[in-house]
Amino acid sequence: MESYYGRGTVSTDKTSDEFIRVNNFGYNKRINQNICTIRENGRVDYQIIYIDKGYGNFLLADKFVKVESGSIIILPPFEKNHYEFSSDSLSDYYWIHFTGVGVPNLLKKLRIGGNIFEVGDFHEFRDVITLMAKATVIEDFTTDSYLSSCIHMLLSQLSKRLHIPKNPLHKVLTYMQNNNINTISNNDCAQVCGLSEYHFIRTFKKVTGVTPHRYMAEITVNKAIELMADTNLNMSEIAHMLGFEDSLYFSRFFKKETGHSPKNFKGKFYIDN
């Protein structure tokens, strides 16, 4: 099992007079042992959990509820916490503890109420944890403000996912997430959403603000970073998984997108947990 605590393992359960503040964040991946968390009086801050793989059992309103992957759970302050992940679930979950005087009104404004939200593949949560991890490698006077903006952005994205109707490109966005940049074309994507290639490209850029190729490039870079951080695969293996014919082609692509070669990027940003 791989566990990561962005701001250390010492208790960070506290309130703040700031509008919103991140106390801690992290994840547990490839869970292969029983995890049981019980806090009779809860925490004094909020906890938001995203189950990326597997499932967990949460005690809510005096009943255990099996919460599957693709779900978000928000545990408010001062309410009993009791949740479990079994050794055979092979679950991955990400979490953030946050607080602040503005949180209750922010959640109300964003129409986020209740405990469990089914969101499907919510890559935004994984992305935010990655951003936070990079920001806390060496903390300075800007770190708290940056983390606050991350949790604010995440809650806004959650609200969008819950309340704004899916855009006409929803199916193709999922298709692009599940395929590789070198194995699908604009025409393939156009067929998925029932448009001509010309209208697909125009509609895609209007809705997302970027071209399909740019969107796929960003997905590919994020997948590469995740593989570098979470696996022991070498660059040739990562290149193959991402649909590149060889590691040299992949290295050129990665450097063009990030300004770093894969090897240098991993040496500079990878956090060994």
ChimeraX commands (.cxc) that place a marker at each C-alpha (Angstrom):
marker #1 position 0.00,0.00,0.00 radius 0.5
marker #1 position 1.19,3.50,-0.80 radius 0.5
marker #1 position 0.24,6.35,1.54 radius 0.5
marker #1 position 1.05,10.02,1.15 radius 0.5
marker #1 position 0.49,12.95,3.53 radius 0.5
marker #1 position 1.18,16.27,1.86 radius 0.5
marker #1 position 1.74,18.20,5.08 radius 0.5
marker #1 position 3.07,15.42,7.27 radius 0.5
marker #1 position 1.52,12.87,9.62 radius 0.5
marker #1 position 1.29,15.12,12.70 radius 0.5
marker #1 position -2.32,16.07,13.43 radius 0.5
marker #1 position -3.51,19.09,11.45 radius 0.5
marker #1 position -7.08,19.03,12.80 radius 0.5
marker #1 position -7.70,22.72,13.43 radius 0.5
marker #1 position -9.86,25.66,12.45 radius 0.5
marker #1 position -8.81,28.92,10.81 radius 0.5
marker #1 position -10.11,32.47,10.60 radius 0.5
marker #1 position -9.09,32.53,6.93 radius 0.5
marker #1 position -11.84,32.27,4.30 radius 0.5
marker #1 position -10.69,28.77,3.32 radius 0.5
marker #1 position -7.54,26.86,4.22 radius 0.5
marker #1 position -6.13,23.41,3.43 radius 0.5
marker #1 position -4.92,21.66,6.57 radius 0.5
marker #1 position -3.65,18.51,4.88 radius 0.5
marker #1 position -4.14,16.30,1.84 radius 0.5
marker #1 position -2.98,12.97,0.51 radius 0.5
marker #1 position -3.98,9.53,-0.67 radius 0.5
marker #1 position -3.92,5.81,0.01 radius 0.5
marker #1 position -3.37,3.66,-3.07 radius 0.5
marker #1 position -3.45,-0.07,-3.78 radius 0.5
marker #1 position -4.87,-0.78,-0.35 radius 0.5
marker #1 position -3.92,-4.32,0.66 radius 0.5
marker #1 position -4.63,-4.17,4.38 radius 0.5
marker #1 position -7.72,-3.34,6.40 radius 0.5
marker #1 position -8.10,0.36,7.15 radius 0.5
marker #1 position -10.58,1.48,9.78 radius 0.5
marker #1 position -10.89,5.13,10.78 radius 0.5
marker #1 position -13.08,6.02,13.78 radius 0.5
marker #1 position -13.36,9.51,15.22 radius 0.5
marker #1 position -16.19,9.58,17.75 radius 0.5
marker #1 position -16.45,13.37,17.68 radius 0.5
marker #1 position -15.34,13.79,14.10 radius 0.5
marker #1 position -12.80,16.41,13.13 radius 0.5
marker #1 position -13.03,20.17,13.62 radius 0.5
marker #1 position -12.42,20.67,9.90 radius 0.5
marker #1 position -14.05,19.30,6.74 radius 0.5
marker #1 position -12.84,16.19,4.97 radius 0.5
marker #1 position -13.49,15.49,1.29 radius 0.5
marker #1 position -12.68,12.01,-0.04 radius 0.5
marker #1 position -12.67,10.78,-3.64 radius 0.5
marker #1 position -12.73,7.02,-4.21 radius 0.5
marker #1 position -10.89,6.48,-7.47 radius 0.5
marker #1 position -10.81,2.67,-7.43 radius 0.5
marker #1 position -12.47,-0.03,-5.36 radius 0.5
marker #1 position -14.91,0.85,-2.59 radius 0.5
marker #1 position -15.22,1.83,1.06 radius 0.5
marker #1 position -17.85,1.41,3.77 radius 0.5
marker #1 position -18.97,4.61,5.50 radius 0.5
marker #1 position -21.19,5.00,8.55 radius 0.5
marker #1 position -23.71,7.69,7.63 radius 0.5
marker #1 position -26.92,8.39,9.56 radius 0.5
marker #1 position -26.22,5.33,11.74 radius 0.5
marker #1 position -26.04,2.97,8.74 radius 0.5
marker #1 position -23.08,1.56,6.87 radius 0.5
marker #1 position -23.16,2.49,3.20 radius 0.5
marker #1 position -20.96,0.85,0.57 radius 0.5
marker #1 position -19.49,3.70,-1.46 radius 0.5
marker #1 position -18.15,2.67,-4.85 radius 0.5
marker #1 position -15.41,4.15,-7.04 radius 0.5
marker #1 position -16.37,7.38,-8.78 radius 0.5
marker #1 position -17.88,8.79,-5.59 radius 0.5
marker #1 position -17.05,11.77,-3.42 radius 0.5
marker #1 position -17.81,11.89,0.29 radius 0.5
marker #1 position -17.82,15.09,2.32 radius 0.5
marker #1 position -17.60,14.73,6.09 radius 0.5
marker #1 position -18.48,17.96,7.93 radius 0.5
marker #1 position -16.96,19.07,11.24 radius 0.5
marker #1 position -17.99,17.56,14.57 radius 0.5
marker #1 position -19.83,14.58,13.08 radius 0.5
marker #1 position -18.70,11.05,13.93 radius 0.5
marker #1 position -16.33,9.59,11.34 radius 0.5
marker #1 position -16.34,5.84,10.80 radius 0.5
marker #1 position -15.18,4.42,7.52 radius 0.5
marker #1 position -13.42,1.27,6.41 radius 0.5
marker #1 position -11.51,-0.06,3.41 radius 0.5
marker #1 position -10.94,-3.82,3.32 radius 0.5
marker #1 position -7.69,-5.52,2.34 radius 0.5
marker #1 position -9.29,-7.18,-0.68 radius 0.5
marker #1 position -10.76,-3.97,-2.11 radius 0.5
marker #1 position -7.48,-2.82,-3.74 radius 0.5
marker #1 position -8.89,0.68,-3.44 radius 0.5
marker #1 position -7.35,4.04,-4.22 radius 0.5
marker #1 position -8.72,7.11,-2.50 radius 0.5
marker #1 position -7.63,10.74,-2.29 radius 0.5
marker #1 position -8.47,13.12,0.53 radius 0.5
marker #1 position -8.25,16.76,1.59 radius 0.5
marker #1 position -8.85,18.30,5.02 radius 0.5
marker #1 position -9.95,21.93,4.82 radius 0.5
marker #1 position -11.47,24.59,7.02 radius 0.5
marker #1 position -12.23,28.32,7.10 radius 0.5
marker #1 position -14.90,30.79,8.09 radius 0.5
marker #1 position -16.11,31.03,4.51 radius 0.5
marker #1 position -16.60,27.31,3.90 radius 0.5
marker #1 position -20.28,26.97,4.99 radius 0.5
marker #1 position -21.42,29.83,2.74 radius 0.5
marker #1 position -19.19,28.66,-0.11 radius 0.5
marker #1 position -20.72,25.17,-0.04 radius 0.5
marker #1 position -24.19,26.72,0.10 radius 0.5
marker #1 position -23.42,29.01,-2.84 radius 0.5
marker #1 position -22.07,26.09,-4.85 radius 0.5
marker #1 position -25.14,24.00,-3.93 radius 0.5
marker #1 position -23.02,21.27,-2.41 radius 0.5
marker #1 position -25.12,19.67,0.31 radius 0.5
marker #1 position -25.18,16.14,1.72 radius 0.5
marker #1 position -22.47,13.54,2.12 radius 0.5
marker #1 position -22.19,11.33,-0.99 radius 0.5
marker #1 position -21.93,12.45,-4.60 radius 0.5
marker #1 position -21.62,10.13,-7.60 radius 0.5
marker #1 position -19.31,11.89,-10.06 radius 0.5
marker #1 position -17.74,9.11,-12.14 radius 0.5
marker #1 position -14.16,9.56,-13.28 radius 0.5
marker #1 position -13.31,12.84,-11.56 radius 0.5
marker #1 position -9.73,13.34,-12.74 radius 0.5
marker #1 position -9.84,16.89,-11.40 radius 0.5
marker #1 position -9.37,15.53,-7.87 radius 0.5
marker #1 position -6.25,13.59,-8.83 radius 0.5
marker #1 position -4.94,16.63,-10.70 radius 0.5
marker #1 position -5.45,18.91,-7.70 radius 0.5
marker #1 position -3.59,16.51,-5.39 radius 0.5
marker #1 position -0.69,16.50,-7.88 radius 0.5
marker #1 position -0.63,20.30,-7.94 radius 0.5
marker #1 position -0.72,20.50,-4.15 radius 0.5
marker #1 position 2.08,17.96,-3.84 radius 0.5
marker #1 position 4.33,20.01,-6.11 radius 0.5
marker #1 position 3.52,23.19,-4.19 radius 0.5
marker #1 position 4.49,21.70,-0.83 radius 0.5
marker #1 position 7.86,20.20,-1.79 radius 0.5
marker #1 position 9.35,23.40,-0.40 radius 0.5
marker #1 position 6.77,25.56,1.36 radius 0.5
marker #1 position 7.02,29.35,1.48 radius 0.5
marker #1 position 4.75,32.31,2.21 radius 0.5
marker #1 position 2.71,31.68,-0.96 radius 0.5
marker #1 position 1.93,28.02,-0.26 radius 0.5
marker #1 position -1.21,28.44,1.85 radius 0.5
marker #1 position -2.77,30.83,-0.66 radius 0.5
marker #1 position -2.01,28.43,-3.51 radius 0.5
marker #1 position -3.52,25.45,-1.68 radius 0.5
marker #1 position -6.59,27.53,-0.82 radius 0.5
marker #1 position -7.09,28.35,-4.49 radius 0.5
marker #1 position -6.78,24.62,-5.31 radius 0.5
marker #1 position -9.54,23.51,-2.93 radius 0.5
marker #1 position -11.74,26.43,-4.04 radius 0.5
marker #1 position -11.26,25.38,-7.65 radius 0.5
marker #1 position -11.96,21.73,-6.83 radius 0.5
marker #1 position -15.23,22.54,-5.07 radius 0.5
marker #1 position -16.29,24.69,-8.02 radius 0.5
marker #1 position -15.51,21.82,-10.41 radius 0.5
marker #1 position -17.52,19.46,-8.23 radius 0.5
marker #1 position -20.48,21.84,-8.30 radius 0.5
marker #1 position -20.25,22.02,-12.09 radius 0.5
marker #1 position -20.20,18.25,-12.35 radius 0.5
marker #1 position -23.26,17.97,-10.11 radius 0.5
marker #1 position -25.46,20.76,-11.43 radius 0.5
marker #1 position -24.52,21.81,-14.96 radius 0.5
marker #1 position -25.98,19.58,-17.70 radius 0.5
marker #1 position -23.41,17.51,-19.53 radius 0.5
marker #1 position -22.16,19.27,-22.61 radius 0.5
marker #1 position -22.60,17.66,-26.02 radius 0.5
marker #1 position -18.98,16.56,-25.95 radius 0.5
marker #1 position -19.26,14.55,-22.73 radius 0.5
marker #1 position -19.10,11.18,-24.52 radius 0.5
marker #1 position -16.11,12.13,-26.64 radius 0.5
marker #1 position -14.23,13.60,-23.67 radius 0.5
marker #1 position -14.53,10.23,-21.94 radius 0.5
marker #1 position -13.44,8.52,-25.16 radius 0.5
marker #1 position -10.37,10.73,-25.33 radius 0.5
marker #1 position -9.51,10.05,-21.69 radius 0.5
marker #1 position -9.61,6.31,-22.37 radius 0.5
marker #1 position -7.47,6.33,-25.52 radius 0.5
marker #1 position -4.01,7.50,-26.57 radius 0.5
marker #1 position -2.98,10.51,-28.60 radius 0.5
marker #1 position -1.42,8.42,-31.37 radius 0.5
marker #1 position -4.25,5.90,-31.71 radius 0.5
marker #1 position -7.27,8.14,-32.38 radius 0.5
marker #1 position -7.94,10.87,-34.92 radius 0.5
marker #1 position -10.24,13.87,-35.09 radius 0.5
marker #1 position -12.44,11.83,-37.41 radius 0.5
marker #1 position -12.69,9.04,-34.82 radius 0.5
marker #1 position -13.75,11.59,-32.20 radius 0.5
marker #1 position -16.21,13.25,-34.56 radius 0.5
marker #1 position -17.92,9.90,-35.14 radius 0.5
marker #1 position -18.27,9.34,-31.39 radius 0.5
marker #1 position -20.34,12.52,-31.00 radius 0.5
marker #1 position -22.13,12.25,-34.35 radius 0.5
marker #1 position -20.62,15.33,-36.02 radius 0.5
marker #1 position -18.62,15.95,-39.16 radius 0.5
marker #1 position -14.90,16.39,-38.50 radius 0.5
marker #1 position -15.14,20.10,-39.35 radius 0.5
marker #1 position -18.04,20.75,-36.96 radius 0.5
marker #1 position -16.49,18.57,-34.28 radius 0.5
marker #1 position -13.25,20.61,-34.24 radius 0.5
marker #1 position -15.16,23.92,-34.16 radius 0.5
marker #1 position -17.54,22.73,-31.43 radius 0.5
marker #1 position -14.74,21.22,-29.37 radius 0.5
marker #1 position -12.69,24.43,-29.36 radius 0.5
marker #1 position -15.77,26.54,-28.57 radius 0.5
marker #1 position -16.69,24.37,-25.57 radius 0.5
marker #1 position -13.21,23.63,-24.17 radius 0.5
marker #1 position -11.18,26.59,-25.39 radius 0.5
marker #1 position -8.53,24.33,-26.93 radius 0.5
marker #1 position -8.19,22.16,-30.03 radius 0.5
marker #1 position -8.74,18.39,-29.77 radius 0.5
marker #1 position -5.02,17.80,-30.33 radius 0.5
marker #1 position -4.09,20.21,-27.51 radius 0.5
marker #1 position -6.58,18.51,-25.19 radius 0.5
marker #1 position -5.17,15.08,-25.99 radius 0.5
marker #1 position -1.63,16.37,-25.45 radius 0.5
marker #1 position -2.58,17.60,-21.96 radius 0.5
marker #1 position -4.20,14.24,-21.14 radius 0.5
marker #1 position -1.09,12.41,-22.33 radius 0.5
marker #1 position 1.26,14.54,-20.22 radius 0.5
marker #1 position -0.90,14.01,-17.13 radius 0.5
marker #1 position -0.99,10.25,-17.72 radius 0.5
marker #1 position 2.79,10.21,-18.16 radius 0.5
marker #1 position 3.34,12.12,-14.92 radius 0.5
marker #1 position 1.03,9.75,-13.06 radius 0.5
marker #1 position 2.87,6.70,-14.41 radius 0.5
marker #1 position 6.24,8.20,-13.48 radius 0.5
marker #1 position 5.04,8.97,-9.96 radius 0.5
marker #1 position 3.05,5.81,-9.24 radius 0.5
marker #1 position 4.92,3.00,-11.01 radius 0.5
marker #1 position 8.41,1.68,-11.54 radius 0.5
marker #1 position 7.99,1.48,-15.31 radius 0.5
marker #1 position 10.91,2.66,-17.39 radius 0.5
marker #1 position 10.49,5.29,-20.10 radius 0.5
marker #1 position 10.20,2.75,-22.90 radius 0.5
marker #1 position 7.36,1.00,-21.09 radius 0.5
marker #1 position 5.60,4.29,-20.35 radius 0.5
marker #1 position 5.99,5.36,-23.97 radius 0.5
marker #1 position 4.46,2.09,-25.14 radius 0.5
marker #1 position 1.52,2.39,-22.72 radius 0.5
marker #1 position 0.80,5.88,-24.04 radius 0.5
marker #1 position 0.81,4.78,-27.67 radius 0.5
marker #1 position 4.26,5.98,-28.76 radius 0.5
marker #1 position 6.33,3.84,-31.09 radius 0.5
marker #1 position 9.54,4.44,-29.17 radius 0.5
marker #1 position 10.85,6.27,-26.10 radius 0.5
marker #1 position 12.73,8.86,-28.18 radius 0.5
marker #1 position 9.52,10.05,-29.83 radius 0.5
marker #1 position 7.85,10.12,-26.41 radius 0.5
marker #1 position 10.77,12.09,-24.89 radius 0.5
marker #1 position 10.60,14.71,-27.65 radius 0.5
marker #1 position 6.84,15.06,-27.18 radius 0.5
marker #1 position 7.14,15.33,-23.38 radius 0.5
marker #1 position 9.92,17.93,-23.54 radius 0.5
marker #1 position 7.95,20.00,-26.05 radius 0.5
marker #1 position 4.93,20.01,-23.72 radius 0.5
marker #1 position 6.65,20.53,-20.36 radius 0.5
marker #1 position 10.06,22.00,-21.11 radius 0.5
marker #1 position 11.73,19.02,-19.41 radius 0.5
marker #1 position 12.81,15.60,-20.60 radius 0.5
marker #1 position 10.94,12.77,-18.83 radius 0.5
marker #1 position 14.09,11.81,-16.95 radius 0.5
marker #1 position 14.77,15.37,-15.74 radius 0.5
marker #1 position 11.12,15.93,-14.88 radius 0.5
marker #1 position 10.99,12.79,-12.76 radius 0.5
marker #1 position 14.21,13.75,-10.98 radius 0.5
marker #1 position 12.94,17.24,-10.25 radius 0.5
marker #1 position 9.32,16.69,-9.30 radius 0.5
marker #1 position 8.80,13.09,-8.29 radius 0.5
marker #1 position 7.97,12.72,-4.63 radius 0.5
marker #1 position 9.09,9.45,-3.12 radius 0.5
marker #1 position 6.52,8.43,-0.55 radius 0.5
marker link #1:1,2 radius 0.2
marker link #1:2,3 radius 0.2
marker link #1:3,4 radius 0.2
marker link #1:4,5 radius 0.2
marker link #1:5,6 radius 0.2
marker link #1:6,7 radius 0.2
marker link #1:7,8 radius 0.2
marker link #1:8,9 radius 0.2
marker link #1:9,10 radius 0.2
marker link #1:10,11 radius 0.2
marker link #1:11,12 radius 0.2
marker link #1:12,13 radius 0.2
marker link #1:13,14 radius 0.2
marker link #1:14,15 radius 0.2
marker link #1:15,16 radius 0.2
marker link #1:16,17 radius 0.2
marker link #1:17,18 radius 0.2
marker link #1:18,19 radius 0.2
marker link #1:19,20 radius 0.2
marker link #1:20,21 radius 0.2
marker link #1:21,22 radius 0.2
marker link #1:22,23 radius 0.2
marker link #1:23,24 radius 0.2
marker link #1:24,25 radius 0.2
marker link #1:25,26 radius 0.2
marker link #1:26,27 radius 0.2
marker link #1:27,28 radius 0.2
marker link #1:28,29 radius 0.2
marker link #1:29,30 radius 0.2
marker link #1:30,31 radius 0.2
marker link #1:31,32 radius 0.2
marker link #1:32,33 radius 0.2
marker link #1:33,34 radius 0.2
marker link #1:34,35 radius 0.2
marker link #1:35,36 radius 0.2
marker link #1:36,37 radius 0.2
marker link #1:37,38 radius 0.2
marker link #1:38,39 radius 0.2
marker link #1:39,40 radius 0.2
marker link #1:40,41 radius 0.2
marker link #1:41,42 radius 0.2
marker link #1:42,43 radius 0.2
marker link #1:43,44 radius 0.2
marker link #1:44,45 radius 0.2
marker link #1:45,46 radius 0.2
marker link #1:46,47 radius 0.2
marker link #1:47,48 radius 0.2
marker link #1:48,49 radius 0.2
marker link #1:49,50 radius 0.2
marker link #1:50,51 radius 0.2
marker link #1:51,52 radius 0.2
marker link #1:52,53 radius 0.2
marker link #1:53,54 radius 0.2
marker link #1:54,55 radius 0.2
marker link #1:55,56 radius 0.2
marker link #1:56,57 radius 0.2
marker link #1:57,58 radius 0.2
marker link #1:58,59 radius 0.2
marker link #1:59,60 radius 0.2
marker link #1:60,61 radius 0.2
marker link #1:61,62 radius 0.2
marker link #1:62,63 radius 0.2
marker link #1:63,64 radius 0.2
marker link #1:64,65 radius 0.2
marker link #1:65,66 radius 0.2
marker link #1:66,67 radius 0.2
marker link #1:67,68 radius 0.2
marker link #1:68,69 radius 0.2
marker link #1:69,70 radius 0.2
marker link #1:70,71 radius 0.2
marker link #1:71,72 radius 0.2
marker link #1:72,73 radius 0.2
marker link #1:73,74 radius 0.2
marker link #1:74,75 radius 0.2
marker link #1:75,76 radius 0.2
marker link #1:76,77 radius 0.2
marker link #1:77,78 radius 0.2
marker link #1:78,79 radius 0.2
marker link #1:79,80 radius 0.2
marker link #1:80,81 radius 0.2
marker link #1:81,82 radius 0.2
marker link #1:82,83 radius 0.2
marker link #1:83,84 radius 0.2
marker link #1:84,85 radius 0.2
marker link #1:85,86 radius 0.2
marker link #1:86,87 radius 0.2
marker link #1:87,88 radius 0.2
marker link #1:88,89 radius 0.2
marker link #1:89,90 radius 0.2
marker link #1:90,91 radius 0.2
marker link #1:91,92 radius 0.2
marker link #1:92,93 radius 0.2
marker link #1:93,94 radius 0.2
marker link #1:94,95 radius 0.2
marker link #1:95,96 radius 0.2
marker link #1:96,97 radius 0.2
marker link #1:97,98 radius 0.2
marker link #1:98,99 radius 0.2
marker link #1:99,100 radius 0.2
marker link #1:100,101 radius 0.2
marker link #1:101,102 radius 0.2
marker link #1:102,103 radius 0.2
marker link #1:103,104 radius 0.2
marker link #1:104,105 radius 0.2
marker link #1:105,106 radius 0.2
marker link #1:106,107 radius 0.2
marker link #1:107,108 radius 0.2
marker link #1:108,109 radius 0.2
marker link #1:109,110 radius 0.2
marker link #1:110,111 radius 0.2
marker link #1:111,112 radius 0.2
marker link #1:112,113 radius 0.2
marker link #1:113,114 radius 0.2
marker link #1:114,115 radius 0.2
marker link #1:115,116 radius 0.2
marker link #1:116,117 radius 0.2
marker link #1:117,118 radius 0.2
marker link #1:118,119 radius 0.2
marker link #1:119,120 radius 0.2
marker link #1:120,121 radius 0.2
marker link #1:121,122 radius 0.2
marker link #1:122,123 radius 0.2
marker link #1:123,124 radius 0.2
marker link #1:124,125 radius 0.2
marker link #1:125,126 radius 0.2
marker link #1:126,127 radius 0.2
marker link #1:127,128 radius 0.2
marker link #1:128,129 radius 0.2
marker link #1:129,130 radius 0.2
marker link #1:130,131 radius 0.2
marker link #1:131,132 radius 0.2
marker link #1:132,133 radius 0.2
marker link #1:133,134 radius 0.2
marker link #1:134,135 radius 0.2
marker link #1:135,136 radius 0.2
marker link #1:136,137 radius 0.2
marker link #1:137,138 radius 0.2
marker link #1:138,139 radius 0.2
marker link #1:139,140 radius 0.2
marker link #1:140,141 radius 0.2
marker link #1:141,142 radius 0.2
marker link #1:142,143 radius 0.2
marker link #1:143,144 radius 0.2
marker link #1:144,145 radius 0.2
marker link #1:145,146 radius 0.2
marker link #1:146,147 radius 0.2
marker link #1:147,148 radius 0.2
marker link #1:148,149 radius 0.2
marker link #1:149,150 radius 0.2
marker link #1:150,151 radius 0.2
marker link #1:151,152 radius 0.2
marker link #1:152,153 radius 0.2
marker link #1:153,154 radius 0.2
marker link #1:154,155 radius 0.2
marker link #1:155,156 radius 0.2
marker link #1:156,157 radius 0.2
marker link #1:157,158 radius 0.2
marker link #1:158,159 radius 0.2
marker link #1:159,160 radius 0.2
marker link #1:160,161 radius 0.2
marker link #1:161,162 radius 0.2
marker link #1:162,163 radius 0.2
marker link #1:163,164 radius 0.2
marker link #1:164,165 radius 0.2
marker link #1:165,166 radius 0.2
marker link #1:166,167 radius 0.2
marker link #1:167,168 radius 0.2
marker link #1:168,169 radius 0.2
marker link #1:169,170 radius 0.2
marker link #1:170,171 radius 0.2
marker link #1:171,172 radius 0.2
marker link #1:172,173 radius 0.2
marker link #1:173,174 radius 0.2
marker link #1:174,175 radius 0.2
marker link #1:175,176 radius 0.2
marker link #1:176,177 radius 0.2
marker link #1:177,178 radius 0.2
marker link #1:178,179 radius 0.2
marker link #1:179,180 radius 0.2
marker link #1:180,181 radius 0.2
marker link #1:181,182 radius 0.2
marker link #1:182,183 radius 0.2
marker link #1:183,184 radius 0.2
marker link #1:184,185 radius 0.2
marker link #1:185,186 radius 0.2
marker link #1:186,187 radius 0.2
marker link #1:187,188 radius 0.2
marker link #1:188,189 radius 0.2
marker link #1:189,190 radius 0.2
marker link #1:190,191 radius 0.2
marker link #1:191,192 radius 0.2
marker link #1:192,193 radius 0.2
marker link #1:193,194 radius 0.2
marker link #1:194,195 radius 0.2
marker link #1:195,196 radius 0.2
marker link #1:196,197 radius 0.2
marker link #1:197,198 radius 0.2
marker link #1:198,199 radius 0.2
marker link #1:199,200 radius 0.2
marker link #1:200,201 radius 0.2
marker link #1:201,202 radius 0.2
marker link #1:202,203 radius 0.2
marker link #1:203,204 radius 0.2
marker link #1:204,205 radius 0.2
marker link #1:205,206 radius 0.2
marker link #1:206,207 radius 0.2
marker link #1:207,208 radius 0.2
marker link #1:208,209 radius 0.2
marker link #1:209,210 radius 0.2
marker link #1:210,211 radius 0.2
marker link #1:211,212 radius 0.2
marker link #1:212,213 radius 0.2
marker link #1:213,214 radius 0.2
marker link #1:214,215 radius 0.2
marker link #1:215,216 radius 0.2
marker link #1:216,217 radius 0.2
marker link #1:217,218 radius 0.2
marker link #1:218,219 radius 0.2
marker link #1:219,220 radius 0.2
marker link #1:220,221 radius 0.2
marker link #1:221,222 radius 0.2
marker link #1:222,223 radius 0.2
marker link #1:223,224 radius 0.2
marker link #1:224,225 radius 0.2
marker link #1:225,226 radius 0.2
marker link #1:226,227 radius 0.2
marker link #1:227,228 radius 0.2
marker link #1:228,229 radius 0.2
marker link #1:229,230 radius 0.2
marker link #1:230,231 radius 0.2
marker link #1:231,232 radius 0.2
marker link #1:232,233 radius 0.2
marker link #1:233,234 radius 0.2
marker link #1:234,235 radius 0.2
marker link #1:235,236 radius 0.2
marker link #1:236,237 radius 0.2
marker link #1:237,238 radius 0.2
marker link #1:238,239 radius 0.2
marker link #1:239,240 radius 0.2
marker link #1:240,241 radius 0.2
marker link #1:241,242 radius 0.2
marker link #1:242,243 radius 0.2
marker link #1:243,244 radius 0.2
marker link #1:244,245 radius 0.2
marker link #1:245,246 radius 0.2
marker link #1:246,247 radius 0.2
marker link #1:247,248 radius 0.2
marker link #1:248,249 radius 0.2
marker link #1:249,250 radius 0.2
marker link #1:250,251 radius 0.2
marker link #1:251,252 radius 0.2
marker link #1:252,253 radius 0.2
marker link #1:253,254 radius 0.2
marker link #1:254,255 radius 0.2
marker link #1:255,256 radius 0.2
marker link #1:256,257 radius 0.2
marker link #1:257,258 radius 0.2
marker link #1:258,259 radius 0.2
marker link #1:259,260 radius 0.2
marker link #1:260,261 radius 0.2
marker link #1:261,262 radius 0.2
marker link #1:262,263 radius 0.2
marker link #1:263,264 radius 0.2
marker link #1:264,265 radius 0.2
marker link #1:265,266 radius 0.2
marker link #1:266,267 radius 0.2
marker link #1:267,268 radius 0.2
marker link #1:268,269 radius 0.2
marker link #1:269,270 radius 0.2
marker link #1:270,271 radius 0.2
marker link #1:271,272 radius 0.2
marker link #1:272,273 radius 0.2
view
